[in-house]
């Protein structure tokens, strides 16, 4: 996916469905918004009729497909995006992640955008599409801003409040994992996580271990070591790989790498030559 964050397309289906009629899933989230016509979508809740104003949301890893008949066609905008666009440490971003949780809880059932909001919603998604296509300087800022607007409208049309949503232990850990994936290259520690996780330190450690079967530090180091192997396969000095993986101490990086993979970073690189 472009920039590993976002991808946008408009479809008139059929044709142009690019095998969307086959059951498939993605490693990213997907919005499918119908602005004209009719058809159907198949997902976690089975086959559901699709009509003008319907917004379907498929979380990463969810099987789904479009369903067509000879007498039906619809025009839609599809926006694929990654949760890494949003940081749980920022209030606005955290609310976006809560909206994603709300939409996920619908299990493939659409949000029907109210008639008075449809023009705005369509224009927001078209702005996302234009920014994505033109890729002018700073386009990702505008893409994110408009995607946030789309999430707000989706949440308000869903009938659910997200300002007062109480996070479950699973959601708290998921936000922590998302934060680690996005910011592993920085000075990440439990204190950083607790700034946006409204629980005590001991409770956080307990639920993190319960859900991931790893300690916070073990998971953070594993993410960093996975990235380290990727960087070491490129022509980048080992000392720079250490910095890119969030280690202030090069010797500490080498120590963790050897403990994880059984060889030093340099030896790993030499094996790959």
Buried (B, 14 or more C-beta within 10 A) or exposed (E): EEEEBBBBBEBEBBEEBEEBBEEEBBEBBBBBBBBEBBBBBBBBEEEBEBBBBBBBBBBBEBEBBBBBEEEBBBBBBBBBBBBBBBBBBEEEBBBBBBBBBBBBEBEBBBBBBEEEBBEEBBEBBBBBBBBBEEEEEEBBEBBBBBBBBBBBBBBBBBEBEBEEBEBEBEBBBBBBBBBBEBBBBEEBEBEBBBEBBEBEEEEBBEBBBEBBEEEBEBBBBBBBBEBBBEBBEEEEEBEEBBEBBBBEEBEEBBEBBBEBBEEBBEEBBEEEE
